């Protein structure tokens, strides 16, 4: 019996190949998008889910809120919090502290082998391995990190540092890290590397007790409650998952106890579940925005819904064509339940074929959108969640998309069906009403997507074309080795300046425009008092202003000692100084001492145009320079210049692997997420238009075929081609108009909030709304007009010969 159902279903599908092709293509697009997004979302939520008792593990975050409304969340915590949290707060089973190192040079004393720099080194206390247990190949997890100058390494680094050495034989061997000071340690443990998805990338765990002197604590920022650094992170494991609310209240009380109340700022602590760490600040570049991820889910659901609506729309429109089939089968004893099952079987067969086609499209989509997917992301088609998708998704989709058409078809009255009538004549037809509304929903989605993509592109082009206040052309940069000796940095700068391709170079703590942000407060003398001004701080040398082409308004930029500073125009505005010359030689209190203003530079955008230009101070402290910026002579071969600069860098720093990059590429990354959103919406827009166009193509071809006799009669009575086209098209134009009205409002509210995120933005471009509606209307007229034209070209005599 079941075989008979599938046989009949297959014959019905092959009989109408156009209908079947439209259904399979439309559904396969929706299924492929849904399947890919399903795997991306599953991958994002799979990070660090393998840890035992993960629902009881939290990371403590710090938030500093200022009276001007700015909030600065930080995944780090002050050092003293990690010392007292388990004694001050009840309900904590274990605490684990990490203090990560940045670009640390690794040396194996045995053979004096330099292993290069790494970001996968951290200080860790024994509690970390209590919260996040590992499989130990050698060493005691309870005591391996108790003593200073001990280290636990992973199996992969054991093979890297000591090739061919067994884990037990590695115990007692020496490893050295060069940071501010040389850290010499002995291996006391070897653990297995994680094979699961994790944000804990560390492979070397130095005992936390190695940071023992007051000088070391100050260097790593662990000495005071006022110092919060994202390198210093604290994890806790509570006794019960229900203790999270109590943990939050206790953390607030602890913050109130250790921070004095003031009107300027407020510091608070929050407990972040381990499951949320992947979506916030973490140790890798694998973090994904939950807003972006949720947006992908919504897009996938919309595309799938459009494909499903397309199916329902076409099936209900073509139902009249199968009325006689239903009438005959009912007359021969067919029950309604059997007919419903037959039609659902046809739908299921269509969905199965569409699913197979969709799986092929998944790989195409994955390759096209590879840059938007996590690094190394692959679809495991044999994974349990995907096997469940193959079996459950087609069944659910078949029921959702096929139940209404099957109810309509199976509900026909046999007598009326055999006469070619599908229902009693009434003023209201549910089928026609539904078809029109489904068409409206499809075109509303298409118009909304078009508006979103065009406005996002309009704003991104606007911010990309805005003057930044400095010259970003032909400028390259490279990161300097962490805590490089000053004489080495100066040697590099001098060698670079001697090269013929170079116009000038500058050493600084950060680039002229980047995601880096250093803020502080300054105090300006006003009569007998002082005015507090929050400022952005940049650590630069004397060549910084000139190399980056920043206009100098007064004074000079020759910063020769730490007591001299430069300020920008917005600083003068906050200080109440009208003319740049009036600020020269003014002394202000900043950085724990008196500083003299020797120059005033014009405002420039040191960060994204989402933010206002802050009052800024430039100071100099060569000890903390981290970047070198190089301005090339005009007309240079950029590839050759890059090779020249990297050769000089390698000569000065033979053990480093730093690469020169272009400044404009760094600036473009400011809007990387916006570009990603635009491109993803663009792809969704194309798919939505394609699905809607296919649906309209199938629907119009069928409905116009039903009106062939009407068109022929009108032609015989003298109707012109224009009149016939207008008659058929007007209903669709009304539907597009309604779709436009429905699309405008959600698009407007989304775009209003998105544009408000920019300090520098365009006014709402309403002309784009109109153009989007007109574009979809023209597409609709093209599809319907083509079918109408073909129908109108038919000889009336052939159509009406039997009448």
N, C-alpha and C positions, 0 to 999 in steps of 0.2 A: 504493500500500500504506500509506504513512504517513498519507495523507488518510483512509483507512479507519479506521486506529487512532484518529485524533482524532474522527472522526464517531461511532464507537461510544462513545468516552469521553464525548463531549458528551451523547449520549442517556442514558447511565448516570447522569450528573450531574443532568440535568433530571428524570429519573424519580423520584429521591428528593430532593425539594427541601429538606426539613428537614435531612437529613444534609449536603447541600451547603452550606446556609446556615451551619450550625454550624462546618463545616470552614473556610469562607472567612472568617467573622468571627473565629474563634480564631486562624487563621494570620495574618490581616491585622493583628491587634493585635500579635502577636509580630514581624512583619516591620516594621511602622511604628516600633515602639520601637527595634528593632535598627538600622534605617536612620538614624533621628535620632541615636542614640548614636554610630553609626559616623561621621557627619558632624561631631559635636561633638568626638570624639576626634581625627579627622583635622585639624580646624581647630586644636585645641590644639597638635598636633605640627607644624603648618606654620610656626610662628613662627621667623623668622631661619634658614630652611633654604636660602635662596637665595644666601647668602654663599659665595664660592669658598673651598675648603679649610676648610669649617666644622668638619670632624672634627679639625682641628689647632688650633682656637681654644678658649681656656679663659679663664674669669674666675677671678681669685684671690679667695677668701673667707677671712675671719678668724673663728675661734671662740675665745671666752674661756670657759674652764671653771673653776669654783670648787670648793673642797673640800667644800662642802655639797651637791654634786651638780648644781647649776644650770649649764646651758650656754647661752651667748648667741652664736648664729651671726650673722654680719654679712656682707653682701655687699661691704662696704667694706674698705679696707686702709689701714694707716698710710702717710703721705706718703713717708717715707724708703725704703719697700720699692720703690716705683715708680722711684726713682732708681738703685737698685743691682741690681735683679733680673736684668737682662740681663748684667751683669758678674759677678755672684756665681754664677749658674746657667748651665750650658752647655746647648745644645740649643734655645735660644730664638732664633727667627728675627726676631721683631719684638715690640715692646711698645707698648701704647696706653693712655694715661691720660685719665681723665675726672674732672672735679670739677663736679658739677651744682649749679645755683643754684635757689633756691626763691622763688617769688613775686617775681620781679625786675621792676621797672618799666622798660618800654622807651620810649625817647624818640628821635625822629628830629630832630636839630638843624636840619636843613633845613626851615624853616617852624615849628620848635618844636612838633612834633606829639607828643602823648602817646599811645602805642599800648596802654596798659594793662599789666597784670601777666601774667607767663607762667612756666610751669615747664619750658619747652622750650628752655632756655638752658644751655649747659655750657662749661666750659673743656676744651679738647682739645689734645693734642700732635700733631705730624705723623704719629707712629706709628699713631694711631687710624685714619687714612685709608689706611695701608698694610695694616692688618688687615682693615678694612671698606671696600674701595674703592667709590667712587661715580662716577657719570657727571658730568664737570665741564663746565659751560656757559661758565665763565670762570675764569681763575686757574690757577696751577701747583700741583698736589697736593703736590709735594715741598717747596715753599717758602712756601705760603700761610699757614701757621701758625708759621713760624719766629720771626718778630719779635713783640715785645710789642705789645699794643694793636692787633692785627689780628683780623679775624673772617671766617669763611666762613658764608654763609647759604644756605638752600635756595630753590628757585625759587618756592615758594608764599609765602615771606616777602619775597622780592624784590618780588613783585606787591603785597604788603601794605604794605611800607615805601615803595617807590618805584614807584607805579603807572605803567605805560606805559614804564618804563625798560628797555632791553635789558641782558642780563647783562654784556656787555663795558663798557657805559657806567656800570654800577653800581660798577665797581672804583674805589676811592679815595673813595667817598662815606662819610659819617660816620654812626655809630650809637652810642647811649649807653644804658648800663644803670645803674640806681641800685640799688646793694646797700649794703654798709657804706659804701663810697665810690662816687663816680661813676666809671664805667669808660667812657672815650671811645675808640672804635676806628674803624679804617678797613676797609672791605670789600676783601678781597683774593681772594675766590673765591665762586663761585655753583655749587651742585651741584643735581642733580635729586632731588626727593623720592622716598622709597621708595613704591612702590605695593603691594608685597607685605606680608604680615602680619609685623610687627616690633615688638619692645619698645623699639627705639631711636627715641624720639619726638622727638629734638632737631632744631631747625630753625636754631639759631644756635650756631656753634662759635667761641668766643673762644680765642685762642692761650693755651696753658698758661703760656707764659713771661711773660704779663701778671702772674701772681702771682710777683713778683720780690723784694719786700722781706721782711725777717724778720717785720715786723708783719703783712703780708698772709698769710704762711704760717701764723702763729699764729691769725689770724682764721678761716682756712679749715681749721684743724686738720691742717696738713701738716708741722708742725715737729718732731714727735717720734714715736718708735715706740710710745709709750704712748697715742697718740690714734688711735682708730679711728672713722671716721664713714662711714655708708653713702653719703654724697655723693661720697666719694673712691673711685673704682673703677679697677681695673687689669685689663687684658686682655693676654694673651700668645698668640703664635702659635708653636708648636713646629715644629721641622724635620720631625719625623715623628710620625704619630699614636701610634706605639708608645712615644713618650717620656713619656706621661702618668704611668706609675708612677715613672719616674726623676724627673719634675718634682715629684711628691708628696714623695719622699724628700729632694730638695734643699731644698724649702720647709721641711720639718721641721728640717733642719740650720740653715737660715737663721734660723728662729724661735729655736732653742736658742742661737744665737750672739748674738742681739740682745735677748733677754729673760732677765733674771736668774731663777734658779730660786728658787721659794718655795713654802711649803706652802698658801698661800691660793688662788692662781690660776695658770692655765697658758694661754698663748696659742699657737695653732697656725694654720697656713695650709693651705688645700686648693685644688686645681684643679678647678673646676666646668666640665664641658663646655658649650659654647655651647647645645647642644640641651636642656640642663636649665634654662637661665636663665628660661624662661617659667614654670616650675613653682616658682620660688623668689622671692626678693626682686628686683623689677625696677623700672623707672622708671614703670610705668603701673599702673592698676587692673585690667589684663587677666590678671593672674596667676591660675592655677587650681591648686587643690590636687590633687596626684597621687593622694592617698588618695580624694578625691571622684571623680576621673576613673576610677580603677580600680573604685570602687564602682559607677559607672554601667555600666561594662563588664560587671561581674558580674550586675547587675540585668537588663541587656539579654539576656545569655546565659540567665539563669534564665527570663525571660518567654518567650523563643523556645523554650527546651527544654520549657516547660510546654505551649506551643501544639503543638509537634511530638509530644510524648507524648500529648496529647489526640487528635491525628490517628491515631496508631498504635493507641491504645486503642479508639477507635470503629471503626476499620477491622477490627481483629481480632475485635471483638465481633460485627460485622455480617457476618463472613466466611461464616457458616453460611447466610445468606440467598442467597449466590451460588454455593452448592455445586453446584446442578443446572446452572447456566450453565457452570461449569467442566467438569462431567461430560459435557455435550452437546458442548462444543467439543473436548474430548479424544477423544471417541468419533468425531467427524467428522475427526480427524487433526491437531488442533491440538497443537503441540509446547509443552513447558513454557517454553522460552525466549521463544516468541511470546506466551504468556500473561503472563509476567513483564513483557515490554515493554508489553503492553496495559495492565496495571494501573499501571505506572510512568507511562505516558502520561496516564492519568486523574489520577494524583497531580500530574504536571507541569502539567496544565491547571488543576487546583484551585489550585496554587501561583501560577500566572500571574494568575489571577483575584484571588487574595488579595493579590498584590503590587500590582496596580492599585488595589485598595481601600485597601491600606496606604499608598500614596503620597498618597491623599486625606486619610487620617488623619494623615499627617505634618504637614501644615499646621495641622490642628486642634491637635495636640499642641504644635507650635512656638508657636502663639499662646497656648495655655493656660500653657505653662511659659516664656514669654518672659523673665520676670524671673530665671530660673535659667540662661539661656543668655548667652553673651558678647554684649556690646554690638554691635549691627549685624550679628549672626549671621544669615545667610541660607543656605538650601540651594540650591546650584547643581546643578540636576538634570541639566545637560548636561556637568558636569565629568567628566573621564576616570575618576576613581575611582568615581563614581556609575554611569557607563555599564557599568563592569566589574561593579558590584554587581547591576545589572539582569540581566545575562547569566549570571554565574557563580552568584550566590546562589540563584536559583530552581532551577537544575540540581542544586546540591549539596543544597539542602533537600529537593528531590523525591526524590533518591536515599536520603538519610538517613531520611526519614519514610516513604517508600513501599516500601523494599526488603523489610522484614520482612512487612508485610501481603501483598505480592505473592508472596513465597515461600510463605506459608501457603496463599493461595488457589490458586496454581498447583500445589501439591503434593497436592491432593486426589486420592484414588483414584476413577476414573470410576464403578465399580460402586457403591461406597459413597455417592459424591456423588449419583448418580441416585436412591438410596433415601432421601436426606436426611441421611446420616451424613457427618461430615467426617473422621473418623478411627476407628481401631479403639478399642474400649472399653478404657480403662485406668484405673487408680486416679489417675494423675497426668495432668493436662491442661496442656500448656505455655501454651495460649491463655488459659485461666482464670487460671493462675498469673501470667502476664504482665499481664493486665488488672488484677488486684488490686494488683500491685506498682506499676504505673503510676499507679493511683488513689491509692495511699498516697503516692507521690512528689509528686503534685499537691497533695494536701491538706497534706502536711508543709510544702511551700513556703508555702502560704497561711497556715497557722497561725504559722509562723516570722515571716512579714512582719507579721502582726497583732500578735504579741508585741513585735516591735521597735518598731513605730510607737507602740503604746500606752505602752511604757516610756519611750521618748524623749520623748513628750509629757508624761508624768508628771514626769520630771526637769526638763524645761524650765519647766513650770509651777511646780515647786518653787523653782528658782533665781529665777524672775521674781517670786515672791511674798515672797522673803526681804527683811528690812529691811537697807538698805544703810548705815545709819549717818548718812545726810544726807537732806535734803529735795529731791527731784527734781521736785516738782510746780510748775508755772507758772514754770519757769526757762528762759530763752533765752540763747543765746550766739552770738558771732560772732568770726571770726578778725580780728586786727588786722594792718595792713600790716607786713610784715617790717621790723624795725629802725626802727619809727616813733619819732619824737622823743617824749621823755617828756612834754613839755608838751602835745603833741597828744593823747596818750592820756588825760591828766588832763582836758583840755578836753572830750573826748568823754564821759568818766565824769560830769563835772559837769553837762553838758547833759542827759544821760540821767536823772540823779537828779532834775532839776527837772521832769521830765514826770510828770503826774498818775497814769499807769498803772503807774509804777515804785515799788516798795518799797525797792529798794537795788541797787547794782551793785558789781562787783569786777573788778579787773585781775589777771591771773595768767599764768604761763608755760604752763599747761595747764588743762584742765577738772578739776573735782573727781573725775570718773570718766571715764577714756578709755583708749585703747590706748597712750598715751604712757607712757614709763617712764624716769626719770632715777635712777640709783643711784650711790651713793658710799660712802665709809667714814668713820666717825667714831671718836673716841677718848675714852673716858670715864675720868676719874681714879678709880683704885681704890687706896687707900693710897698707896704710893710708885710705883705703876706705872700703866699705862693698859690699858683693855680695848677691843679693836677690835670695833666693831659695824657691820655693813653695813646701810645704810638706803636707803629711797626718799626722794627729795628733791622738794619742790614749791616753786616760786617764786611767791609770792602777795603780795597787799597786806593792809592791816589789816582790810578789810571781807570778806575771803574766807570766814572761818569763819562769820560771821554771815549773809551772803547765802546760803550753801549749807546753813544749818541744822545745822552740825556741833556737837554738844554740847561745851562747854568745861568741863573738870573742875577746873581751877585756874588762877589768874593771869588774864592778859588776852591778847587777840589783836592788840594794837596794835603791829604791827611798824613801827617808825619808822626803823631804821637797819640796815645789813647785819650788825651784830654781835649782833643779837637773833634768837632762833629760837623756834619752837614745836615740841613733840614729842608723839607719841601714846602711848597706854597700852602698846602693845607695845614701844616704845622703853624705857619704864620697866622692863618685865619683863626685857628683855635687860640692862639696866643694873643690875638687882638692887635697884631702888627700889620700895618697897611702896606708898607713898602719893603721890598727885600733888603735894601741897603740898611734899613733901620735895625735889622736883626743881627748884622755883623758885629762880632766881638761881644754879643750878649752872652752872659754866663747863666746856665740853667743847671738844675740838679738832676742827674741821670746816672743810673748804674752805680749808685753808691758814692758819687763824688761830683764835683763841679766840672762842667764841660763848657767849652767856648765854641760858639758858632762861628765858623770861618767861611762858610759858603751856603748859598740857597739855590736849590735846583727846582725845576718845574715839576709839576705832578706827572706821574706816569703810572700805568697799570702794572703793578707788580704781581697781580693775581688775576683770576678770571673776572670778566665783566659782570658776573653775577654780584660782585661785591663793589662797594664804594672804595674810592681811593682814601686810604687812611693817612692821618698825620704820620710822617716818617722821619726817622733819624738814621743817618749813616755814621757809623763809628768804625774804628779799625782795631783789630786784635789778630795779628798774623798767626798766632798759635792755633786759631780755630778756623783757618781758611780750609775750605773743602772742595772748591771748584776753580778751574782756570777757564777764562773766556777769551777767545781769540777772534779778532776782527781781521778778515782777509782783505788784501788789496783788491780793487775792482778788476773784473774780468779774468779771475783765476780759474783754472780747472779744478773743480771742487773735489773730484775723486783723487787727483794727484795731491792736492793740498792736504786732504785727510791722511793720505799715506805718509806724507812728509811729517806732519804733526805727530802721528802715532810712532814714527821711527824715533823722533826726538824724545818723546815720552818714555819709550822703551829703553832708550840709552841712559836716561837719568834714573828711571825706576825699573831695573831689569827683571824684577820678580813680580811686576804688576801687569795686569791685563786690561787696563782701562781703555775705553774706546771713545774717540771724538764723535760727537753728534751735532746736529744742527739745532740751533735755538728755536727756529720757527716750528720744528717738529714737536718740541717740548710744549710750546704754546698751543699747538693744535690739539694736544691731549686734554686741555682744559675742558673741551666740549665733546670728548670722546663718548661719554654716555649719551649726550644729546644726539650725536650723530648716529649712535647705535639705535636709539629709540626711533629716530627718523627713518633709518634704513629698514628696520624691522617693520615699522608701520607702512613703509613704502611697499615692502614685499606683501604685507597683508592687504594693502590697497589693491595691488595688481591681482592677487588671488580673489579678493571679493568682487572686483569688476569682472574678472574672467568667469567666476561662478554665476554671477548675476546675468552676464551677457549670454552664457550658455542656457541658463534658465529661460531668459526672454526669447532666445532663438527657438528653443523647443516649444515654448508656450505659444509664441506668435505663429510659428509654422502650423501648429495644430489648430489654433482658433481661426486663423485665416482660411485654412483648408475647410473648416466648417461653414465659412461664409462665401465659398466659391460661387454658389448659385446666386446669392444675393448680389455679389459683385457683377456677375454676368447679366442679371436682370437690369441692374442700374446702367450698365453700359448700353444695353439694347434701348433703354429709355432715354439715352443721350447724355449720361453722366460723363464728364471729362476725367482724365487721369488724375489731375490735381484734386478734383472733388472726391474721388475714390480714396486717394492717399490721405486727404484731410479727414475723411470720415473714419477711417480705420485708426489713424494715428492719434486722434484727439483724446481717446480714452487713456492711452498710455501717457500722453503729456500731462493729463490731470494727475495720474498716479505718480509721475516723477515730481510734479509740483508739491504734492502732499509729502512725498519722501524728503524733499528738500527742507520743508518746514520742520519735519521731525528730526532731521539730521543736524540742523543749525544749533539747537539748544545744547545738546551734550557736547558738541565740538567746542562751542563758545566757552562753556564753563571749564572744560579741561584746559583749553588754551589760555584762558584768563589766569588761572592759577599758575600755569607753567611760565607764562611771560612775567608774572609778578615776581618770579624767582630771580629775575635779572634787574640789576640796578640800571643798566643801559639796555633799553628795549625799544622795539617799534611800537607804534600805536596799532591797535587791533586792525588788521588789514581786511576790512569787510569786502573789498572788491574780490578777494580770493574766494570768499563764500559764493558770490554770484557766479564767478567763472567756473567753480566746481559744479554748481547746479546746471549751468548751461552746457558744460562738457558732457555730463551724464545724459542730459536731454538730447544732445546731438547724437550720442551713441545709441540711445533708444530709437531715435528717428531713423538712424541708419539701418538698424536691424529690422525694425518693423516695416520701414519703407521698402527695403529690399524684398521682403516677402510679399508685401502688398503689390509692388510693381510686377513681380513675377506672376502673381495671381491675376492681376488686371490685364496682363498680356495674353492670357489664355483666350482662345476663340470661344465666344459665348455659345456658338452653335454646338460645339462638342460637349459643353457642360449641360445645356438645356435640351439636348436631342431626345431625352426620354420623358420630358415634361409634357 
